[in-house]
Structures are given as C-alpha cells and as structure tokens.
Amino acid sequence: MIIIWGSGLYGRTDEVPGLGYVATKFGHMWYIPLIPTESHFVIEQTGDGWRGAPVAMSGKSILLGWLRAALIVGVIAGAITTAVSFSGPLPSKGWEALIITVALVVALMMTKRMKFFTQASYARACHLADTIGFGDEARIIIDLAYGEISDQEAEFRLNEIGEDGQDAFEGNEEFETHAET
C-alpha cells in the first residue's frame, strides 16, 4: 500500500478582491487535510508553490478545510454506494443514495461559491491589511472593491500617493515563497 503524505494549503477563505486570500497549511495523508499547522495570506499561487505572509490561525479556514475534505469523501462514498445499490437486489435504495450524494455535491459547491464562505468582510479585509502591513495602495484597492469609494476617488487617491506612496506589497518582508510538499 502506498501512503501519500505531506503538507499543502487547504481551506481557502476570506478572499480580498485584488489582493489574495487566507488558507491554512495542513499536514495531509492521501491529500486529506488532517493537522493544521499555520494560516497564511496568500498573494500568489503557482503550480509548485505559493507566496504569502503568515497570519493568526484562521478557525474559518481550518473548518472549511476539514468540511470540504469530508464532503469530497462523502461524495465518493455516496457515488460508490449509489452504483452498488442500483446494481443490487433493491434498486430503490439507489435513489436514496443518489439523493444524498447530490445533496453532498450541492453542499460542496456552496462552500466554494457562496460569499459567506469565500469572501472576507470589509472589516476583515481591513484587519488583514493592517496585520500584514500592506501599503496605502492596498487600502485603496480594498476600499474600491467593497464600494467604500468610487473609481474617481480611487484614481485621485492613487495619484495623490504617486511615487511617494507605498505599493500594495512593497516593503513587506513578511511575504515568503513556499514550495508545495
């Protein structure tokens, strides 16, 4: 039997439009997140790694990591149960398994699409920006994304900070590049 283990980012949540999102690094076995080790604000993810800054452990990210994993395992088990039930002596039980499997798929899709699960509130976005030490440009991006300022106000503020302003990620030594394992 082959055992696949390592670590990876799971529980993507609290996305800040235009900047990044929060995810938690988990120790995994067979790609099922088991042990959360640290949460990060991820600004860039590539095929073989990611770049981000550590943040306080995110309970929401941890719970979403575990919930999504449980839903995926449930969908796989439900699909197998559905196939076996339809081919068995009582195919009517297959419909029950199918309905449960579809409900699990819908629940999984909801955790990936609903803003409640995916997007940070304005207050959370501002808190993350302050905690990480984003520059003035990042605050303008946040204010614009959440409708706190108009396009014209954002352009005015960006021109105001001009060359003297701090880029959204500039000067932040916290951002590190990590490789997937």
C-alpha positions in Angstrom: 0.0 0.0 0.0 1.3 3.4 -0.9 1.0 6.2 1.7 0.9 9.7 0.3 1.6 12.4 2.9 2.9 15.9 3.1 1.6 19.4 3.5 -0.4 21.8 1.5 -2.8 24.7 1.6 -6.5 23.9 2.2 -9.5 25.9 3.5 -9.3 28.8 1.1 -11.4 31.6 2.5 -11.5 35.4 3.3 -10.6 36.4 -0.2 -9.8 40.1 -0.6 -10.5 41.0 -4.2 -7.4 42.1 -6.0 -5.0 41.1 -3.1 -5.3 37.5 -2.1 -6.9 35.1 0.3 -6.4 33.2 3.6 -5.6 29.5 3.6 -4.2 27.1 6.1 -1.3 24.8 5.7 -2.3 21.3 6.8 -0.4 18.1 7.2 -2.2 15.7 4.9 -2.5 12.0 4.2 -3.8 11.0 0.8 -4.4 14.7 0.3 -7.0 14.7 3.1 -6.1 17.7 5.4 -5.6 16.4 8.9 -3.4 18.6 11.1 -3.5 22.4 10.6 -0.1 24.0 11.2 -0.3 27.6 10.2 -2.5 30.1 8.3 -1.3 32.4 5.6 -2.5 35.3 3.5 -1.7 34.0 0.0 -1.0 36.7 -2.6 0.2 34.3 -5.4 -0.1 30.6 -6.1 1.7 28.7 -8.8 1.7 25.1 -9.8 4.5 24.2 -7.5 4.2 26.7 -4.6 2.8 29.9 -3.3 3.8 33.3 -1.9 2.3 34.8 1.2 2.6 36.1 4.7 1.7 34.3 8.0 -1.4 35.4 9.8 -3.1 34.2 13.0 -4.6 30.7 12.8 -7.9 31.0 11.0 -10.7 28.9 12.5 -12.8 29.5 9.5 -10.1 28.3 7.1 -9.5 25.2 9.3 -13.2 24.3 9.5 -13.6 24.8 5.7 -10.5 22.6 5.0 -12.0 19.8 7.1 -15.6 20.3 5.8 -14.6 20.3 2.2 -12.5 17.2 2.7 -15.4 15.4 4.4 -17.8 16.4 1.7 -15.4 15.1 -1.0 -15.0 11.8 0.8 -18.8 11.7 1.3 -19.4 12.3 -2.4 -17.0 9.5 -3.4 -18.6 7.1 -0.8 -22.1 8.2 -2.0 -21.2 7.6 -5.6 -19.9 4.1 -4.8 -23.0 3.3 -2.7 -25.3 4.6 -5.4 -23.7 2.4 -8.0 -23.7 -0.7 -5.8 -27.3 -0.1 -4.7 -28.6 0.3 -8.3 -26.9 -2.9 -9.3 -28.1 -4.9 -6.3 -31.4 -6.6 -5.5 -33.1 -3.5 -4.1 -32.5 -0.7 -6.7 -35.0 1.5 -4.9 -32.3 2.1 -2.2 -30.1 3.5 -5.0 -32.4 6.5 -5.3 -31.9 7.3 -1.6 -28.1 7.1 -2.0 -28.3 9.2 -5.2 -30.3 12.0 -3.4 -27.8 12.1 -0.5 -24.8 12.2 -3.0 -26.4 15.1 -4.9 -27.0 16.9 -1.6 -23.4 16.5 -0.7 -22.3 17.8 -4.1 -24.5 20.9 -3.7 -23.1 21.5 -0.2 -19.6 21.3 -1.6 -20.4 23.7 -4.3 -21.9 26.1 -1.8 -18.7 26.2 0.2 -16.7 27.1 -2.9 -19.2 29.7 -4.3 -21.1 31.5 -1.6 -19.5 34.8 -0.4 -20.2 33.8 3.2 -17.6 31.1 2.8 -15.2 32.7 0.3 -15.0 36.4 0.7 -13.7 38.5 3.6 -16.0 41.1 5.1 -14.8 44.7 4.7 -13.8 44.8 8.4 -11.8 41.5 8.0 -10.1 42.7 4.8 -9.0 45.9 6.6 -7.8 43.9 9.6 -5.8 41.6 7.3 -4.3 44.6 5.5 -3.3 46.2 8.8 -2.0 43.0 10.3 0.2 42.1 7.3 1.3 45.7 6.8 0.0 46.4 3.3 0.8 49.7 1.8 -1.6 52.6 1.0 -2.3 51.2 -2.4 -3.8 48.1 -0.9 -6.2 50.1 1.3 -7.3 51.9 -1.8 -7.9 48.5 -3.6 -9.9 47.3 -0.6 -12.0 50.4 -0.4 -12.7 50.3 -4.1 -13.5 46.5 -4.1 -16.0 46.9 -1.3 -17.7 50.0 -2.7 -16.4 52.4 0.0 -15.1 54.8 -2.6 -15.8 55.5 -6.3 -13.5 54.8 -9.2 -12.8 58.6 -9.4 -11.9 58.7 -5.7 -9.6 55.7 -6.1 -7.9 57.3 -9.0 -7.5 60.6 -7.1 -6.0 58.8 -4.1 -3.6 56.8 -6.2 -2.4 60.0 -7.9 -2.1 61.6 -4.5 0.2 58.9 -3.2 2.0 58.9 -6.5 5.7 58.0 -6.5 5.9 58.6 -2.7 3.2 56.1 -1.9 3.9 52.5 -0.9 3.0 49.7 -3.3 0.4 47.2 -2.0 3.2 44.6 -1.3 6.2 46.9 -1.2 8.4 46.9 1.8 6.8 43.9 3.4 9.5 41.4 4.4 6.8 39.0 5.6 6.0 37.7 2.1 7.8 34.5 1.6 7.8 32.0 -1.2 6.8 28.4 -0.3 7.1 25.2 -2.2 4.4 22.5 -2.1 5.5 19.3 -0.5 
